[in-house]
């Protein structure tokens, strides 16, 4: 985590494909797109995939799992 947060680049995401599925009190998101790293001297755009799982507890959605990756 130290190397991730010591980067001088600002990170943002651009999603080209998003899917949300819900079954009862669980919901999951799958998204494909790009992570965009903007630094003072350059901008890099890399493929990125994301999976998140949420659970509804007492009327609020709680984040239960996050998995993000830069596929090769």
Backbone as a printed PyTorch tensor [residue, N CA C, xyz], in Angstrom:
tensor([[[  0.8160,  -1.1910,   0.0000],
         [  0.0000,   0.0000,   0.0000],
         [  0.8620,   1.2590,   0.0000]],

        [[  2.0210,   1.1880,   0.6150],
         [  2.8860,   2.3610,   0.6730],
         [  3.2750,   2.8200,  -0.7270]],

        [[  3.6270,   1.8750,  -1.5990],
         [  4.0250,   2.2600,  -2.9620],
         [  2.8370,   2.8190,  -3.7450]],

        [[  1.6480,   2.2800,  -3.5090],
         [  0.4580,   2.7780,  -4.2030],
         [  0.1760,   4.2330,  -3.8350]],

        [[  0.2310,   4.5430,  -2.5410],
         [ -0.1050,   5.8880,  -2.0950],
         [  1.0480,   6.8870,  -2.2160]],

        [[  2.2420,   6.4030,  -2.5260],
         [  3.3660,   7.3230,  -2.7210],
         [  3.5000,   7.7730,  -4.1680]],

        [[  2.6730,   7.2540,  -5.0450],
         [  2.7140,   7.6710,  -6.4530],
         [  2.3570,   9.1450,  -6.5850]],

        [[  3.0210,   9.8110,  -7.5180],
         [  2.7420,  11.2320,  -7.7490],
         [  1.6120,  11.4310,  -8.7460]],

        [[  1.1400,  10.3430,  -9.3290],
         [  0.0730,  10.4250, -10.3300],
         [ -1.2970,  10.4420,  -9.6500]],

        [[ -2.2270,  11.1110, -10.2850],
         [ -3.6300,  11.0950,  -9.8590],
         [ -4.3130,   9.9760, -10.6380]],

        [[ -5.0770,   9.1320,  -9.9740],
         [ -5.7310,   8.0090, -10.6340],
         [ -7.2130,   8.3030, -10.8460]],

        [[ -7.6950,   7.9120, -12.0130],
         [ -9.1290,   7.9760, -12.3000],
         [ -9.4720,   6.7640, -13.1670]],

        [[-10.7550,   6.4820, -13.3120],
         [-11.1780,   5.3120, -14.0700],
         [-12.2050,   5.7170, -15.1050]],

        [[-12.1370,   5.0500, -16.2520],
         [-13.0980,   5.2150, -17.3410],
         [-13.6520,   3.8280, -17.6250]],

        [[-14.9540,   3.6520, -17.4270],
         [-15.5660,   2.3300, -17.5900],
         [-16.2210,   2.2140, -18.9600]],

        [[-15.9470,   1.1060, -19.6600],
         [-16.5560,   0.8490, -20.9610],
         [-17.6410,  -0.2250, -20.8660]],

        [[-17.5930,  -1.0360, -19.8190],
         [-18.5650,  -2.0990, -19.6260],
         [-18.8430,  -2.2280, -18.1370]],

        [[-20.1100,  -2.1050, -17.7450],
         [-20.4870,  -2.2460, -16.3310],
         [-21.7080,  -3.1420, -16.2320]],

        [[-21.6980,  -4.0070, -15.2260],
         [-22.8470,  -4.8780, -15.0030],
         [-23.0940,  -4.9760, -13.5000]],

        [[-24.3340,  -4.7410, -13.0780],
         [-24.7300,  -4.8720, -11.6760],
         [-25.7710,  -5.9820, -11.6040]],

        [[-25.5640,  -6.8940, -10.6790],
         [-26.5000,  -7.9870, -10.4680],
         [-26.8890,  -7.9880,  -8.9950]],

        [[-28.1760,  -8.1800,  -8.7450],
         [-28.6550,  -8.2020,  -7.3530],
         [-29.4870,  -9.4460,  -7.1380]],

        [[-29.2630, -10.0850,  -5.9890],
         [-30.0860, -11.2030,  -5.5660],
         [-30.3350, -11.0420,  -4.0740]],

        [[-31.5430, -10.6070,  -3.7490],
         [-31.8910, -10.3910,  -2.3510],
         [-31.0480,  -9.2890,  -1.7230]],

        [[-30.3590,  -9.6310,  -0.6560],
         [-29.5670,  -8.6590,   0.1010],
         [-28.1230,  -8.5520,  -0.3990]],

        [[-27.7920,  -9.2310,  -1.4930],
         [-26.4480,  -9.1670,  -2.0700],
         [-26.4940,  -8.5610,  -3.4630]],

        [[-25.4620,  -7.7910,  -3.7800],
         [-25.3220,  -7.2300,  -5.1260],
         [-23.8470,  -7.2560,  -5.4870]],

        [[-23.5680,  -7.4740,  -6.7550],
         [-22.1780,  -7.4550,  -7.1850],
         [-22.0600,  -6.6750,  -8.4830]],

        [[-20.9060,  -6.0700,  -8.6380],
         [-20.6070,  -5.2240,  -9.7970],
         [-19.3960,  -5.7960, -10.5000]],

        [[-19.4910,  -5.8850, -11.8120],
         [-18.3360,  -6.2030, -12.6470],
         [-18.1680,  -5.0440, -13.6150]],

        [[-16.9600,  -4.5320, -13.7310],
         [-16.7020,  -3.4120, -14.6470],
         [-15.3640,  -3.6160, -15.3460]],

        [[-15.3250,  -3.2540, -16.6200],
         [-14.0880,  -3.2500, -17.4020],
         [-13.8930,  -1.8660, -17.9700]],

        [[-12.6610,  -1.4520, -18.0360],
         [-12.3570,  -0.1450, -18.5970],
         [-10.8780,   0.1350, -18.5070]],

        [[-10.5520,   1.3550, -18.1020],
         [ -9.1580,   1.7710, -18.0020],
         [ -8.9330,   2.5780, -16.7270]],

        [[ -7.7550,   2.3880, -16.1490],
         [ -7.2930,   3.2820, -15.0970],
         [ -6.4070,   4.3040, -15.8000]],

        [[ -6.6260,   5.5630, -15.4880],
         [ -5.8680,   6.6490, -16.1020],
         [ -5.0000,   7.2760, -15.0100]],

        [[ -3.6900,   7.1760, -15.1900],
         [ -2.7310,   7.7390, -14.2370],
         [ -2.1790,   9.0280, -14.8290]],

        [[ -2.5400,  10.1550, -14.2160],
         [ -2.1190,  11.4640, -14.7040],
         [ -1.0500,  12.0170, -13.7700]],

        [[  0.1690,  12.1300, -14.3040],
         [  1.3080,  12.6740, -13.5560],
         [  1.6600,  14.0280, -14.1670]],

        [[  2.5120,  14.7910, -13.4940],
         [  2.8870,  16.1020, -14.0410],
         [  3.5050,  16.0260, -15.4370]],

        [[  4.1960,  14.9260, -15.7370],
         [  4.9050,  14.8410, -17.0170],
         [  4.2960,  13.8920, -18.0340]],

        [[  3.2580,  13.1070, -17.6610],
         [  2.6660,  12.1680, -18.6230],
         [  1.3440,  11.6120, -18.1100]],

        [[  0.6220,  10.9940, -19.0240],
         [ -0.6260,  10.3140, -18.6900],
         [ -0.5730,   8.9040, -19.2580]],

        [[ -0.8360,   7.9170, -18.4160],
         [ -0.8740,   6.5180, -18.8450],
         [ -2.2970,   6.0060, -18.7180]],

        [[ -2.6990,   5.2100, -19.6880],
         [ -4.0360,   4.6150, -19.7180],
         [ -3.8500,   3.1040, -19.8180]],

        [[ -4.2810,   2.3750, -18.7760],
         [ -4.0540,   0.9350, -18.7140],
         [ -5.3710,   0.1960, -18.5440]],

        [[ -5.5000,  -1.0030, -19.1150],
         [ -6.7170,  -1.7830, -18.9220],
         [ -6.9300,  -2.0870, -17.4400]],

        [[ -8.2080,  -2.1470, -17.0250],
         [ -8.5140,  -2.3830, -15.6130],
         [ -9.8340,  -3.1320, -15.5000]],

        [[ -9.8890,  -4.0710, -14.5620],
         [-11.1180,  -4.8110, -14.2630],
         [-11.4220,  -4.6900, -12.7810]],

        [[-12.7090,  -4.6730, -12.4700],
         [-13.1490,  -4.4600, -11.0940],
         [-14.3090,  -5.3950, -10.7780]],

        [[-14.2740,  -5.9950,  -9.5920],
         [-15.3990,  -6.7630,  -9.0610],
         [-15.6180,  -6.2970,  -7.6250]],

        [[-16.8540,  -5.9620,  -7.2740],
         [-17.2030,  -5.5480,  -5.9200],
         [-18.4510,  -6.3050,  -5.4850]],

        [[-18.5100,  -6.6290,  -4.2060],
         [-19.7010,  -7.2580,  -3.6360],
         [-20.2120,  -6.3740,  -2.4970]],

        [[-21.5380,  -6.1760,  -2.4780],
         [-22.1980,  -5.3730,  -1.4540],
         [-23.2800,  -6.2110,  -0.7720]],

        [[-23.5490,  -5.8920,   0.4890],
         [-24.6120,  -6.5490,   1.2440],
         [-25.4930,  -5.4800,   1.8740]],

        [[-26.7980,  -5.6580,   1.7630],
         [-27.7300,  -4.7150,   2.3760],
         [-27.9640,  -5.1160,   3.8300]],

        [[-27.6270,  -4.1860,   4.7510],
         [-27.7520,  -4.4280,   6.1870],
         [-28.5120,  -3.2560,   6.7980]],

        [[-29.6440,  -3.5400,   7.3980],
         [-30.4590,  -2.5110,   8.0490],
         [-30.7410,  -1.3310,   7.1130]],

        [[-31.0260,  -1.6340,   5.8490],
         [-31.3930,  -0.6050,   4.8800],
         [-30.2400,   0.0900,   4.1810]],

        [[-29.0030,  -0.2050,   4.5650],
         [-27.8320,   0.4190,   3.9400],
         [-26.9940,  -0.6350,   3.2260]],

        [[-26.3920,  -0.2420,   2.1040],
         [-25.5080,  -1.1540,   1.3720],
         [-24.1050,  -1.0580,   1.9460]],

        [[-23.5530,  -2.2070,   2.3440],
         [-22.2070,  -2.2840,   2.9320],
         [-21.2640,  -2.9640,   1.9350]],

        [[-20.0990,  -2.3670,   1.7530],
         [-19.0900,  -2.8940,   0.8660],
         [-18.4350,  -4.0980,   1.5310]],

        [[-18.4670,  -5.2650,   0.8780],
         [-17.9310,  -6.4940,   1.4600],
         [-16.6690,  -6.9830,   0.7610]],

        [[-16.5150,  -6.7390,  -0.5380],
         [-15.3390,  -7.2250,  -1.2620],
         [-15.0010,  -6.2600,  -2.3860]],

        [[-13.7160,  -6.0280,  -2.5680],
         [-13.2230,  -5.2410,  -3.6990],
         [-12.0700,  -6.0300,  -4.3170]],

        [[-12.1030,  -6.1940,  -5.6230],
         [-11.0000,  -6.8160,  -6.3320],
         [-10.8070,  -6.0520,  -7.6300]],

        [[ -9.6830,  -5.3750,  -7.7430],
         [ -9.3650,  -4.6210,  -8.9520],
         [ -8.0320,  -5.1010,  -9.4800]],

        [[ -7.8950,  -5.1560, -10.8030],
         [ -6.6440,  -5.6430, -11.3690],
         [ -6.3640,  -4.9920, -12.7160]],

        [[ -5.0970,  -4.9900, -13.0580],
         [ -4.6410,  -4.5370, -14.3580],
         [ -4.2620,  -5.7780, -15.1580]],

        [[ -5.1660,  -6.3020, -15.9930],
         [ -4.8600,  -7.5300, -16.7400],
         [ -3.7430,  -7.2830, -17.7600]],

        [[ -3.0020,  -8.3510, -18.0210],
         [ -1.9170,  -8.2550, -19.0130],
         [ -2.3180,  -8.9390, -20.2970]]])
